[in-house]
Amino acid sequence: MSIDEKEVHTTCAFSPERQAKAMCELKEKTLAGLFEPITFRGVTVRNRIGVSPMCQYNSVDGMANDWHLVHLGSRAVGGAGLVMTEATAISPEGRITPDDLGIWQDEHIEPLVRVVRFVKSYGAVPGIQLAHAGRKASTANPWKSKLGRHIKVDLSDEEGGWQPVAPSPLKFQENSRVPHELTIDEIRAVQSKFADGARRAVEAGFSLVELHAAHGYLCHNFYSPLTNHRTDAFGGSFENRVRFVIETLEVIRKAIPDHMPLGIRLSCTDWVEGGWSLDDSIKLAKILKGMDVSFIDCSSGYGVSHARYPHGPGWQVPLSDGIRNQACIPTAAVGEITTPEQAADIISSGKADLVFLAREFMREPYWPYKAARTLQLKDMETLPRIYSYAT
Protein backbone atom coordinates (compact mmCIF):
# COMPACT_ATOMS: atom_id res chain seq x y z
CA MET A 1 0.00 0.00 0.00
CA SER A 2 1.42 3.40 -1.03
CA ILE A 3 1.60 6.33 1.34
CA ASP A 4 -1.40 7.94 -0.37
CA GLU A 5 -3.50 4.78 -0.04
CA LYS A 6 -2.72 4.71 3.67
CA GLU A 7 -3.63 8.35 3.87
CA VAL A 8 -7.01 7.77 2.28
CA HIS A 9 -7.90 4.97 4.65
CA THR A 10 -6.73 6.75 7.80
CA THR A 11 -8.07 10.18 6.94
CA CYS A 12 -11.50 8.95 5.91
CA ALA A 13 -12.06 6.35 8.63
CA PHE A 14 -13.78 8.82 10.92
CA SER A 15 -14.56 7.76 14.51
CA PRO A 16 -17.94 8.83 15.96
CA GLU A 17 -16.11 11.35 18.14
CA ARG A 18 -14.31 12.85 15.15
CA GLN A 19 -17.51 12.93 13.13
CA ALA A 20 -19.22 14.92 15.88
CA LYS A 21 -16.26 17.28 16.11
CA ALA A 22 -16.20 17.95 12.36
CA MET A 23 -19.64 19.53 12.25
CA CYS A 24 -20.29 21.97 9.42
CA GLU A 25 -23.18 23.18 7.33
CA LEU A 26 -23.03 20.11 5.08
CA LYS A 27 -23.87 17.82 8.00
CA GLU A 28 -27.49 18.80 7.65
CA LYS A 29 -27.53 17.18 4.22
CA THR A 30 -26.00 13.82 5.11
CA LEU A 31 -29.36 12.06 5.09
CA ALA A 32 -30.24 13.29 1.60
CA GLY A 33 -31.56 10.66 -0.76
CA LEU A 34 -30.27 9.73 -4.19
CA PHE A 35 -33.34 11.29 -5.82
CA GLU A 36 -33.53 14.49 -3.76
CA PRO A 37 -32.84 17.74 -5.65
CA ILE A 38 -29.77 19.80 -4.89
CA THR A 39 -29.21 23.48 -5.70
CA PHE A 40 -25.88 25.09 -6.61
CA ARG A 41 -26.11 28.89 -6.75
CA GLY A 42 -29.08 29.50 -9.08
CA VAL A 43 -29.31 26.01 -10.58
CA THR A 44 -31.29 23.08 -9.17
CA VAL A 45 -30.34 19.55 -10.17
CA ARG A 46 -33.33 17.20 -9.96
CA ASN A 47 -31.41 14.33 -8.33
CA ARG A 48 -27.90 13.40 -7.20
CA ILE A 49 -27.01 11.38 -10.33
CA GLY A 50 -24.53 12.87 -12.79
CA VAL A 51 -23.23 11.73 -16.15
CA SER A 52 -19.49 11.93 -15.78
CA PRO A 53 -17.48 13.51 -18.61
CA MET A 54 -16.62 10.72 -21.06
CA CYS A 55 -14.24 11.40 -23.94
CA GLN A 56 -15.86 10.28 -27.19
CA TYR A 57 -13.09 11.24 -29.64
CA ASN A 58 -15.70 11.72 -32.34
CA SER A 59 -15.43 15.34 -33.46
CA VAL A 60 -14.06 16.93 -36.61
CA ASP A 61 -12.32 20.24 -35.91
CA GLY A 62 -13.88 20.21 -32.42
CA MET A 63 -17.47 20.23 -33.68
CA ALA A 64 -20.34 18.55 -31.83
CA ASN A 65 -22.49 16.36 -34.05
CA ASP A 66 -25.37 13.87 -34.01
CA TRP A 67 -23.35 11.47 -31.87
CA HIS A 68 -23.09 14.02 -29.06
CA LEU A 69 -26.80 14.81 -29.30
CA VAL A 70 -27.73 11.14 -28.89
CA HIS A 71 -24.99 10.27 -26.40
CA LEU A 72 -25.83 13.11 -24.00
CA GLY A 73 -29.51 13.43 -24.86
CA SER A 74 -30.30 9.78 -24.14
CA ARG A 75 -28.92 10.14 -20.60
CA ALA A 76 -31.17 13.14 -20.02
CA VAL A 77 -34.14 11.11 -21.25
CA GLY A 78 -33.01 8.32 -18.92
CA GLY A 79 -33.37 10.52 -15.84
CA ALA A 80 -29.88 11.82 -14.98
CA GLY A 81 -29.87 15.06 -13.01
CA LEU A 82 -26.63 16.49 -14.40
CA VAL A 83 -25.31 15.68 -17.88
CA MET A 84 -21.68 16.69 -18.47
CA THR A 85 -19.95 16.98 -21.82
CA GLU A 86 -16.65 15.25 -22.35
CA ALA A 87 -13.43 17.22 -21.81
CA THR A 88 -13.94 20.16 -24.19
CA ALA A 89 -10.75 21.76 -25.45
CA ILE A 90 -10.28 25.51 -25.07
CA SER A 91 -7.64 25.56 -27.81
CA PRO A 92 -6.56 23.26 -30.66
CA GLU A 93 -3.27 22.50 -28.89
CA GLY A 94 -5.24 21.72 -25.73
CA ARG A 95 -6.87 18.65 -27.31
CA ILE A 96 -5.93 15.17 -26.18
CA THR A 97 -6.44 13.88 -29.73
CA PRO A 98 -7.35 15.54 -33.05
CA ASP A 99 -10.90 14.18 -32.58
CA ASP A 100 -11.72 15.95 -29.29
CA LEU A 101 -14.75 18.16 -28.75
CA GLY A 102 -13.79 21.85 -28.74
CA ILE A 103 -14.97 25.32 -27.76
CA TRP A 104 -12.07 27.46 -29.00
CA GLN A 105 -14.00 29.25 -31.76
CA ASP A 106 -17.46 30.77 -32.15
CA GLU A 107 -18.34 28.17 -34.81
CA HIS A 108 -18.47 25.55 -32.03
CA ILE A 109 -21.38 27.27 -30.30
CA GLU A 110 -24.31 26.48 -32.59
CA PRO A 111 -23.82 22.66 -32.70
CA LEU A 112 -23.65 22.68 -28.89
CA VAL A 113 -26.85 24.76 -28.66
CA ARG A 114 -28.75 21.85 -30.20
CA VAL A 115 -27.39 19.39 -27.62
CA VAL A 116 -28.00 21.76 -24.70
CA ARG A 117 -31.56 22.51 -25.79
CA PHE A 118 -32.44 18.81 -25.92
CA VAL A 119 -30.83 18.00 -22.55
CA LYS A 120 -32.72 20.85 -20.88
CA SER A 121 -36.02 19.89 -22.50
CA TYR A 122 -35.96 16.55 -20.65
CA GLY A 123 -35.26 18.01 -17.24
CA ALA A 124 -31.50 17.56 -16.89
CA VAL A 125 -28.90 20.24 -16.21
CA PRO A 126 -26.37 20.51 -19.06
CA GLY A 127 -22.80 21.05 -17.89
CA ILE A 128 -19.57 21.53 -19.81
CA GLN A 129 -16.08 20.51 -18.77
CA LEU A 130 -13.44 22.97 -19.99
CA ALA A 131 -10.09 21.32 -20.57
CA HIS A 132 -6.51 21.63 -21.74
CA ALA A 133 -4.56 18.38 -22.10
CA GLY A 134 -1.14 19.84 -21.25
CA ARG A 135 1.70 17.39 -21.76
CA LYS A 136 -0.74 14.58 -22.62
CA ALA A 137 -1.91 16.38 -25.77
CA SER A 138 -1.24 15.32 -29.37
CA THR A 139 -2.01 11.63 -29.00
CA ALA A 140 -3.79 9.12 -31.21
CA ASN A 141 -7.52 8.50 -30.91
CA PRO A 142 -7.61 5.40 -28.66
CA TRP A 143 -10.55 3.72 -30.38
CA LYS A 144 -8.80 4.10 -33.73
CA SER A 145 -5.51 2.77 -32.39
CA LYS A 146 -4.63 -0.90 -32.85
CA LEU A 147 -2.85 -0.82 -29.48
CA GLY A 148 -6.04 -0.16 -27.47
CA ARG A 149 -7.22 2.60 -25.17
CA HIS A 150 -4.73 1.89 -22.37
CA ILE A 151 -1.71 2.60 -24.57
CA LYS A 152 -0.91 6.29 -25.10
CA VAL A 153 0.47 6.81 -28.60
CA ASP A 154 1.94 10.22 -29.43
CA LEU A 155 1.27 11.64 -32.89
CA SER A 156 4.16 12.78 -35.06
CA ASP A 157 3.99 15.99 -37.06
CA GLU A 158 3.44 13.86 -40.16
CA GLU A 159 0.44 12.23 -38.47
CA GLY A 160 -1.11 15.58 -37.62
CA GLY A 161 0.43 15.96 -34.18
CA TRP A 162 1.56 19.16 -32.49
CA GLN A 163 3.83 20.42 -29.72
CA PRO A 164 2.37 19.81 -26.21
CA VAL A 165 2.89 22.38 -23.47
CA ALA A 166 3.34 22.07 -19.70
CA PRO A 167 4.67 23.92 -16.67
CA SER A 168 7.96 22.00 -16.99
CA PRO A 169 9.65 20.17 -19.90
CA LEU A 170 8.99 16.69 -18.48
CA LYS A 171 7.73 13.86 -20.68
CA PHE A 172 4.68 11.82 -19.62
CA GLN A 173 6.33 8.56 -20.62
CA GLU A 174 9.58 7.47 -22.23
CA ASN A 175 8.39 7.65 -25.85
CA SER A 176 6.42 10.90 -25.39
CA ARG A 177 7.39 14.29 -26.78
CA VAL A 178 9.13 16.70 -24.44
CA PRO A 179 6.52 19.43 -23.78
CA HIS A 180 7.32 23.09 -24.26
CA GLU A 181 7.69 24.90 -20.92
CA LEU A 182 5.14 27.69 -20.81
CA THR A 183 6.38 31.22 -20.23
CA ILE A 184 4.46 33.58 -17.95
CA ASP A 185 2.99 35.34 -20.98
CA GLU A 186 1.93 32.01 -22.46
CA ILE A 187 0.31 31.01 -19.17
CA ARG A 188 -1.75 34.21 -19.26
CA ALA A 189 -2.75 33.46 -22.85
CA VAL A 190 -3.96 29.97 -21.90
CA GLN A 191 -5.98 31.39 -19.00
CA SER A 192 -7.55 33.90 -21.39
CA LYS A 193 -8.60 31.01 -23.63
CA PHE A 194 -10.29 29.33 -20.67
CA ALA A 195 -12.26 32.55 -20.14
CA ASP A 196 -13.17 32.68 -23.84
CA GLY A 197 -14.34 29.06 -23.69
CA ALA A 198 -16.47 29.86 -20.65
CA ARG A 199 -18.13 32.78 -22.44
CA ARG A 200 -18.93 30.55 -25.41
CA ALA A 201 -20.36 27.94 -23.02
CA VAL A 202 -22.73 30.57 -21.64
CA GLU A 203 -23.75 31.55 -25.17
CA ALA A 204 -24.39 27.89 -26.01
CA GLY A 205 -26.81 27.71 -23.06
CA PHE A 206 -24.93 25.51 -20.61
CA SER A 207 -26.13 25.81 -17.01
CA LEU A 208 -22.90 24.78 -15.27
CA VAL A 209 -19.16 24.89 -15.95
CA GLU A 210 -16.52 22.52 -14.62
CA LEU A 211 -12.76 23.09 -14.89
CA HIS A 212 -10.91 19.89 -15.72
CA ALA A 213 -7.94 19.96 -13.34
CA ALA A 214 -7.23 16.24 -13.10
CA HIS A 215 -5.78 13.18 -14.85
CA GLY A 216 -2.40 14.57 -15.82
CA TYR A 217 -3.75 17.41 -17.94
CA LEU A 218 -2.51 20.99 -17.78
CA CYS A 219 -4.05 22.17 -14.48
CA HIS A 220 -2.94 18.97 -12.75
CA ASN A 221 0.54 19.39 -14.27
CA PHE A 222 0.81 22.70 -12.41
CA TYR A 223 -0.30 21.66 -8.92
CA SER A 224 1.45 18.27 -8.71
CA PRO A 225 5.07 18.41 -7.53
CA LEU A 226 5.78 15.43 -9.77
CA THR A 227 5.18 17.47 -12.94
CA ASN A 228 5.91 21.04 -11.86
CA HIS A 229 9.61 21.79 -11.35
CA ARG A 230 9.34 25.55 -11.90
CA THR A 231 11.12 28.03 -9.66
CA ASP A 232 9.06 31.13 -10.50
CA ALA A 233 5.67 32.34 -9.21
CA PHE A 234 3.96 29.21 -10.61
CA GLY A 235 6.25 26.60 -9.04
CA GLY A 236 7.97 25.43 -5.89
CA SER A 237 5.69 25.97 -2.90
CA PHE A 238 2.13 24.67 -2.57
CA GLU A 239 0.82 28.22 -2.89
CA ASN A 240 2.70 28.77 -6.15
CA ARG A 241 1.79 25.41 -7.66
CA VAL A 242 -1.94 25.93 -7.12
CA ARG A 243 -1.77 29.48 -8.49
CA PHE A 244 -2.59 28.41 -12.05
CA VAL A 245 -5.77 26.62 -10.95
CA ILE A 246 -6.91 29.46 -8.69
CA GLU A 247 -6.28 32.17 -11.28
CA THR A 248 -7.94 30.12 -14.02
CA LEU A 249 -11.03 29.65 -11.87
CA GLU A 250 -11.06 33.40 -11.23
CA VAL A 251 -11.05 34.29 -14.93
CA ILE A 252 -13.75 31.71 -15.64
CA ARG A 253 -15.87 33.04 -12.78
CA LYS A 254 -15.66 36.55 -14.26
CA ALA A 255 -16.71 35.21 -17.67
CA ILE A 256 -19.93 33.53 -16.50
CA PRO A 257 -23.09 34.86 -14.81
CA ASP A 258 -23.16 35.07 -11.03
CA HIS A 259 -26.00 32.54 -10.82
CA MET A 260 -24.03 29.92 -12.80
CA PRO A 261 -22.33 27.16 -10.75
CA LEU A 262 -18.61 26.57 -11.22
CA GLY A 263 -17.13 23.20 -10.31
CA ILE A 264 -13.71 21.62 -10.61
CA ARG A 265 -12.47 18.08 -11.16
CA LEU A 266 -9.33 17.30 -9.16
CA SER A 267 -6.95 14.39 -9.07
CA CYS A 268 -7.22 14.29 -5.28
CA THR A 269 -4.09 12.17 -4.94
CA ASP A 270 -1.34 11.10 -7.34
CA TRP A 271 -1.07 7.69 -5.58
CA VAL A 272 2.71 8.17 -5.69
CA GLU A 273 5.19 8.82 -2.87
CA GLY A 274 6.13 12.50 -2.89
CA GLY A 275 3.24 13.48 -5.15
CA TRP A 276 0.04 15.42 -4.62
CA SER A 277 -1.88 14.01 -1.64
CA LEU A 278 -5.34 13.97 -0.13
CA ASP A 279 -4.16 16.43 2.53
CA ASP A 280 -3.10 18.77 -0.28
CA SER A 281 -6.54 18.43 -1.87
CA ILE A 282 -8.28 19.23 1.42
CA LYS A 283 -6.06 22.30 1.83
CA LEU A 284 -6.87 23.44 -1.72
CA ALA A 285 -10.58 22.65 -1.25
CA LYS A 286 -10.75 25.05 1.70
CA ILE A 287 -9.35 27.79 -0.55
CA LEU A 288 -11.80 26.93 -3.34
CA LYS A 289 -14.72 27.06 -0.94
CA GLY A 290 -13.81 30.65 -0.18
CA MET A 291 -13.86 31.38 -3.92
CA ASP A 292 -17.49 30.23 -4.21
CA VAL A 293 -16.62 27.06 -6.11
CA SER A 294 -19.87 25.08 -6.00
CA PHE A 295 -18.50 21.54 -5.86
CA ILE A 296 -15.38 19.41 -6.26
CA ASP A 297 -15.52 16.41 -8.58
CA CYS A 298 -13.21 13.99 -6.77
CA SER A 299 -11.18 11.82 -9.09
CA SER A 300 -7.49 10.88 -8.77
CA GLY A 301 -4.29 9.84 -10.45
CA TYR A 302 -3.25 9.47 -14.10
CA GLY A 303 -0.68 12.25 -13.84
CA VAL A 304 2.38 10.02 -14.16
CA SER A 305 2.79 6.78 -16.06
CA HIS A 306 4.25 4.75 -13.18
CA ALA A 307 1.43 5.22 -10.63
CA ARG A 308 -0.53 2.18 -9.42
CA TYR A 309 -4.18 2.33 -8.35
CA PRO A 310 -6.30 0.30 -5.89
CA HIS A 311 -9.15 -0.30 -8.35
CA GLY A 312 -12.37 -1.75 -6.95
CA PRO A 313 -16.01 -0.78 -6.35
CA GLY A 314 -16.13 2.82 -5.11
CA TRP A 315 -12.35 3.00 -4.84
CA GLN A 316 -12.28 6.82 -5.04
CA VAL A 317 -15.24 7.50 -2.76
CA PRO A 318 -13.01 7.98 0.33
CA LEU A 319 -11.47 10.96 -1.41
CA SER A 320 -14.86 12.62 -1.79
CA ASP A 321 -15.69 11.69 1.80
CA GLY A 322 -12.49 13.20 3.18
CA ILE A 323 -12.76 16.46 1.24
CA ARG A 324 -16.48 16.92 1.87
CA ASN A 325 -16.29 16.40 5.59
CA GLN A 326 -13.02 18.20 6.29
CA ALA A 327 -13.23 21.12 3.87
CA CYS A 328 -17.02 21.41 4.19
CA ILE A 329 -17.61 21.79 0.46
CA PRO A 330 -20.01 19.76 -1.72
CA THR A 331 -18.38 16.91 -3.61
CA ALA A 332 -19.08 14.43 -6.37
CA ALA A 333 -17.90 10.84 -5.97
CA VAL A 334 -16.61 8.79 -8.89
CA GLY A 335 -14.94 5.44 -9.52
CA GLU A 336 -16.68 2.12 -10.20
CA ILE A 337 -20.03 3.22 -8.84
CA THR A 338 -22.40 0.76 -10.48
CA THR A 339 -25.33 -0.34 -8.32
CA PRO A 340 -28.28 1.73 -7.06
CA GLU A 341 -27.72 0.52 -3.52
CA GLN A 342 -24.07 1.62 -3.64
CA ALA A 343 -24.94 5.04 -5.02
CA ALA A 344 -27.75 5.56 -2.53
CA ASP A 345 -25.46 4.68 0.38
CA ILE A 346 -22.78 7.14 -0.76
CA ILE A 347 -25.30 9.97 -0.70
CA SER A 348 -27.26 9.00 2.41
CA SER A 349 -24.11 8.42 4.47
CA GLY A 350 -22.76 11.87 3.61
CA LYS A 351 -19.73 10.76 1.59
CA ALA A 352 -20.74 12.89 -1.39
CA ASP A 353 -23.47 15.20 -2.63
CA LEU A 354 -23.46 13.76 -6.15
CA VAL A 355 -22.45 10.48 -7.74
CA PHE A 356 -20.95 10.63 -11.23
CA LEU A 357 -21.23 7.50 -13.36
CA ALA A 358 -19.43 6.90 -16.65
CA ARG A 359 -19.03 3.31 -17.85
CA GLU A 360 -22.24 2.27 -16.11
CA PHE A 361 -24.08 4.92 -18.12
CA MET A 362 -22.52 3.49 -21.28
CA ARG A 363 -23.98 0.12 -20.38
CA GLU A 364 -27.32 1.53 -19.21
CA PRO A 365 -28.40 5.00 -20.44
CA TYR A 366 -31.56 4.72 -18.30
CA TRP A 367 -29.69 3.85 -15.11
CA PRO A 368 -31.66 6.37 -12.95
CA TYR A 369 -34.92 4.68 -13.96
CA LYS A 370 -33.42 1.30 -13.08
CA ALA A 371 -32.19 2.73 -9.77
CA ALA A 372 -35.61 4.10 -8.82
CA ARG A 373 -37.22 0.73 -9.50
CA THR A 374 -34.51 -1.17 -7.62
CA LEU A 375 -34.89 1.14 -4.63
CA GLN A 376 -38.70 0.68 -4.88
CA LEU A 377 -39.38 4.37 -5.39
CA LYS A 378 -42.57 3.68 -7.27
CA ASP A 379 -43.71 7.30 -7.37
CA MET A 380 -40.41 8.59 -8.71
CA GLU A 381 -40.76 9.96 -12.23
CA THR A 382 -37.47 9.29 -13.98
CA LEU A 383 -38.73 8.76 -17.52
CA PRO A 384 -40.47 11.26 -19.79
CA ARG A 385 -44.22 10.83 -20.22
CA ILE A 386 -43.66 9.50 -23.73
CA TYR A 387 -42.20 6.38 -22.07
CA SER A 388 -43.57 6.39 -18.52
CA TYR A 389 -47.24 6.13 -19.43
CA ALA A 390 -46.60 2.58 -20.63
CA THR A 391 -44.32 1.29 -17.85
C-alpha positions in Angstrom: 0.0 0.0 0.0 1.4 3.4 -1.0 1.6 6.3 1.3 -1.4 7.9 -0.4 -3.5 4.8 0.0 -2.7 4.7 3.7 -3.6 8.4 3.9 -7.0 7.8 2.3 -7.9 5.0 4.7 -6.7 6.8 7.8 -8.1 10.2 6.9 -11.5 9.0 5.9 -12.1 6.4 8.6 -13.8 8.8 10.9 -14.6 7.8 14.5 -17.9 8.8 16.0 -16.1 11.3 18.1 -14.3 12.9 15.2 -17.5 12.9 13.1 -19.2 14.9 15.9 -16.3 17.3 16.1 -16.2 17.9 12.4 -19.6 19.5 12.2 -20.3 22.0 9.4 -23.2 23.2 7.3 -23.0 20.1 5.1 -23.9 17.8 8.0 -27.5 18.8 7.6 -27.5 17.2 4.2 -26.0 13.8 5.1 -29.4 12.1 5.1 -30.2 13.3 1.6 -31.6 10.7 -0.8 -30.3 9.7 -4.2 -33.3 11.3 -5.8 -33.5 14.5 -3.8 -32.8 17.7 -5.7 -29.8 19.8 -4.9 -29.2 23.5 -5.7 -25.9 25.1 -6.6 -26.1 28.9 -6.7 -29.1 29.5 -9.1 -29.3 26.0 -10.6 -31.3 23.1 -9.2 -30.3 19.5 -10.2 -33.3 17.2 -10.0 -31.4 14.3 -8.3 -27.9 13.4 -7.2 -27.0 11.4 -10.3 -24.5 12.9 -12.8 -23.2 11.7 -16.1 -19.5 11.9 -15.8 -17.5 13.5 -18.6 -16.6 10.7 -21.1 -14.2 11.4 -23.9 -15.9 10.3 -27.2 -13.1 11.2 -29.6 -15.7 11.7 -32.3 -15.4 15.3 -33.5 -14.1 16.9 -36.6 -12.3 20.2 -35.9 -13.9 20.2 -32.4 -17.5 20.2 -33.7 -20.3 18.6 -31.8 -22.5 16.4 -34.1 -25.4 13.9 -34.0 -23.4 11.5 -31.9 -23.1 14.0 -29.1 -26.8 14.8 -29.3 -27.7 11.1 -28.9 -25.0 10.3 -26.4 -25.8 13.1 -24.0 -29.5 13.4 -24.9 -30.3 9.8 -24.1 -28.9 10.1 -20.6 -31.2 13.1 -20.0 -34.1 11.1 -21.2 -33.0 8.3 -18.9 -33.4 10.5 -15.8 -29.9 11.8 -15.0 -29.9 15.1 -13.0 -26.6 16.5 -14.4 -25.3 15.7 -17.9 -21.7 16.7 -18.5 -19.9 17.0 -21.8 -16.7 15.3 -22.4 -13.4 17.2 -21.8 -13.9 20.2 -24.2 -10.8 21.8 -25.4 -10.3 25.5 -25.1 -7.6 25.6 -27.8 -6.6 23.3 -30.7 -3.3 22.5 -28.9 -5.2 21.7 -25.7 -6.9 18.7 -27.3 -5.9 15.2 -26.2 -6.4 13.9 -29.7 -7.4 15.5 -33.1 -10.9 14.2 -32.6 -11.7 15.9 -29.3 -14.7 18.2 -28.7 -13.8 21.8 -28.7 -15.0 25.3 -27.8 -12.1 27.5 -29.0 -14.0 29.3 -31.8 -17.5 30.8 -32.2 -18.3 28.2 -34.8 -18.5 25.6 -32.0 -21.4 27.3 -30.3 -24.3 26.5 -32.6 -23.8 22.7 -32.7 -23.7 22.7 -28.9 -26.9 24.8 -28.7 -28.8 21.8 -30.2 -27.4 19.4 -27.6 -28.0 21.8 -24.7 -31.6 22.5 -25.8 -32.4 18.8 -25.9 -30.8 18.0 -22.6 -32.7 20.8 -20.9 -36.0 19.9 -22.5 -36.0 16.5 -20.7 -35.3 18.0 -17.2 -31.5 17.6 -16.9 -28.9 20.2 -16.2 -26.4 20.5 -19.1 -22.8 21.0 -17.9 -19.6 21.5 -19.8 -16.1 20.5 -18.8 -13.4 23.0 -20.0 -10.1 21.3 -20.6 -6.5 21.6 -21.7 -4.6 18.4 -22.1 -1.1 19.8 -21.2 1.7 17.4 -21.8 -0.7 14.6 -22.6 -1.9 16.4 -25.8 -1.2 15.3 -29.4 -2.0 11.6 -29.0 -3.8 9.1 -31.2 -7.5 8.5 -30.9 -7.6 5.4 -28.7 -10.6 3.7 -30.4 -8.8 4.1 -33.7 -5.5 2.8 -32.4 -4.6 -0.9 -32.8 -2.9 -0.8 -29.5 -6.0 -0.2 -27.5 -7.2 2.6 -25.2 -4.7 1.9 -22.4 -1.7 2.6 -24.6 -0.9 6.3 -25.1 0.5 6.8 -28.6 1.9 10.2 -29.4 1.3 11.6 -32.9 4.2 12.8 -35.1 4.0 16.0 -37.1 3.4 13.9 -40.2 0.4 12.2 -38.5 -1.1 15.6 -37.6 0.4 16.0 -34.2 1.6 19.2 -32.5 3.8 20.4 -29.7 2.4 19.8 -26.2 2.9 22.4 -23.5 3.3 22.1 -19.7 4.7 23.9 -16.7 8.0 22.0 -17.0 9.6 20.2 -19.9 9.0 16.7 -18.5 7.7 13.9 -20.7 4.7 11.8 -19.6 6.3 8.6 -20.6 9.6 7.5 -22.2 8.4 7.7 -25.9 6.4 10.9 -25.4 7.4 14.3 -26.8 9.1 16.7 -24.4 6.5 19.4 -23.8 7.3 23.1 -24.3 7.7 24.9 -20.9 5.1 27.7 -20.8 6.4 31.2 -20.2 4.5 33.6 -18.0 3.0 35.3 -21.0 1.9 32.0 -22.5 0.3 31.0 -19.2 -1.7 34.2 -19.3 -2.7 33.5 -22.8 -4.0 30.0 -21.9 -6.0 31.4 -19.0 -7.5 33.9 -21.4 -8.6 31.0 -23.6 -10.3 29.3 -20.7 -12.3 32.6 -20.1 -13.2 32.7 -23.8 -14.3 29.1 -23.7 -16.5 29.9 -20.6 -18.1 32.8 -22.4 -18.9 30.6 -25.4 -20.4 27.9 -23.0 -22.7 30.6 -21.6 -23.8 31.5 -25.2 -24.4 27.9 -26.0 -26.8 27.7 -23.1 -24.9 25.5 -20.6 -26.1 25.8 -17.0 -22.9 24.8 -15.3 -19.2 24.9 -16.0 -16.5 22.5 -14.6 -12.8 23.1 -14.9 -10.9 19.9 -15.7 -7.9 20.0 -13.3 -7.2 16.2 -13.1 -5.8 13.2 -14.8 -2.4 14.6 -15.8 -3.7 17.4 -17.9 -2.5 21.0 -17.8 -4.0 22.2 -14.5 -2.9 19.0 -12.8 0.5 19.4 -14.3 0.8 22.7 -12.4 -0.3 21.7 -8.9 1.4 18.3 -8.7 5.1 18.4 -7.5 5.8 15.4 -9.8 5.2 17.5 -12.9 5.9 21.0 -11.9 9.6 21.8 -11.3 9.3 25.6 -11.9 11.1 28.0 -9.7 9.1 31.1 -10.5 5.7 32.3 -9.2 4.0 29.2 -10.6 6.2 26.6 -9.0 8.0 25.4 -5.9 5.7 26.0 -2.9 2.1 24.7 -2.6 0.8 28.2 -2.9 2.7 28.8 -6.1 1.8 25.4 -7.7 -1.9 25.9 -7.1 -1.8 29.5 -8.5 -2.6 28.4 -12.1 -5.8 26.6 -11.0 -6.9 29.5 -8.7 -6.3 32.2 -11.3 -7.9 30.1 -14.0 -11.0 29.7 -11.9 -11.1 33.4 -11.2 -11.1 34.3 -14.9 -13.7 31.7 -15.6 -15.9 33.0 -12.8 -15.7 36.5 -14.3 -16.7 35.2 -17.7 -19.9 33.5 -16.5 -23.1 34.9 -14.8 -23.2 35.1 -11.0 -26.0 32.5 -10.8 -24.0 29.9 -12.8 -22.3 27.2 -10.8 -18.6 26.6 -11.2 -17.1 23.2 -10.3 -13.7 21.6 -10.6 -12.5 18.1 -11.2 -9.3 17.3 -9.2 -7.0 14.4 -9.1 -7.2 14.3 -5.3 -4.1 12.2 -4.9 -1.3 11.1 -7.3 -1.1 7.7 -5.6 2.7 8.2 -5.7 5.2 8.8 -2.9 6.1 12.5 -2.9 3.2 13.5 -5.2 0.0 15.4 -4.6 -1.9 14.0 -1.6 -5.3 14.0 -0.1 -4.2 16.4 2.5 -3.1 18.8 -0.3 -6.5 18.4 -1.9 -8.3 19.2 1.4 -6.1 22.3 1.8 -6.9 23.4 -1.7 -10.6 22.7 -1.2 -10.7 25.1 1.7 -9.3 27.8 -0.5 -11.8 26.9 -3.3 -14.7 27.1 -0.9 -13.8 30.7 -0.2 -13.9 31.4 -3.9 -17.5 30.2 -4.2 -16.6 27.1 -6.1 -19.9 25.1 -6.0 -18.5 21.5 -5.9 -15.4 19.4 -6.3 -15.5 16.4 -8.6 -13.2 14.0 -6.8 -11.2 11.8 -9.1 -7.5 10.9 -8.8 -4.3 9.8 -10.5 -3.3 9.5 -14.1 -0.7 12.2 -13.8 2.4 10.0 -14.2 2.8 6.8 -16.1 4.2 4.8 -13.2 1.4 5.2 -10.6 -0.5 2.2 -9.4 -4.2 2.3 -8.4 -6.3 0.3 -5.9 -9.1 -0.3 -8.4 -12.4 -1.7 -7.0 -16.0 -0.8 -6.3 -16.1 2.8 -5.1 -12.4 3.0 -4.8 -12.3 6.8 -5.0 -15.2 7.5 -2.8 -13.0 8.0 0.3 -11.5 11.0 -1.4 -14.9 12.6 -1.8 -15.7 11.7 1.8 -12.5 13.2 3.2 -12.8 16.5 1.2 -16.5 16.9 1.9 -16.3 16.4 5.6 -13.0 18.2 6.3 -13.2 21.1 3.9 -17.0 21.4 4.2 -17.6 21.8 0.5 -20.0 19.8 -1.7 -18.4 16.9 -3.6 -19.1 14.4 -6.4 -17.9 10.8 -6.0 -16.6 8.8 -8.9 -14.9 5.4 -9.5 -16.7 2.1 -10.2 -20.0 3.2 -8.8 -22.4 0.8 -10.5 -25.3 -0.3 -8.3 -28.3 1.7 -7.1 -27.7 0.5 -3.5 -24.1 1.6 -3.6 -24.9 5.0 -5.0 -27.7 5.6 -2.5 -25.5 4.7 0.4 -22.8 7.1 -0.8 -25.3 10.0 -0.7 -27.3 9.0 2.4 -24.1 8.4 4.5 -22.8 11.9 3.6 -19.7 10.8 1.6 -20.7 12.9 -1.4 -23.5 15.2 -2.6 -23.5 13.8 -6.2 -22.4 10.5 -7.7 -21.0 10.6 -11.2 -21.2 7.5 -13.4 -19.4 6.9 -16.6 -19.0 3.3 -17.9 -22.2 2.3 -16.1 -24.1 4.9 -18.1 -22.5 3.5 -21.3 -24.0 0.1 -20.4 -27.3 1.5 -19.2 -28.4 5.0 -20.4 -31.6 4.7 -18.3 -29.7 3.9 -15.1 -31.7 6.4 -13.0 -34.9 4.7 -14.0 -33.4 1.3 -13.1 -32.2 2.7 -9.8 -35.6 4.1 -8.8 -37.2 0.7 -9.5 -34.5 -1.2 -7.6 -34.9 1.1 -4.6 -38.7 0.7 -4.9 -39.4 4.4 -5.4 -42.6 3.7 -7.3 -43.7 7.3 -7.4 -40.4 8.6 -8.7 -40.8 10.0 -12.2 -37.5 9.3 -14.0 -38.7 8.8 -17.5 -40.5 11.3 -19.8 -44.2 10.8 -20.2 -43.7 9.5 -23.7 -42.2 6.4 -22.1 -43.6 6.4 -18.5 -47.2 6.1 -19.4 -46.6 2.6 -20.6 -44.3 1.3 -17.8 
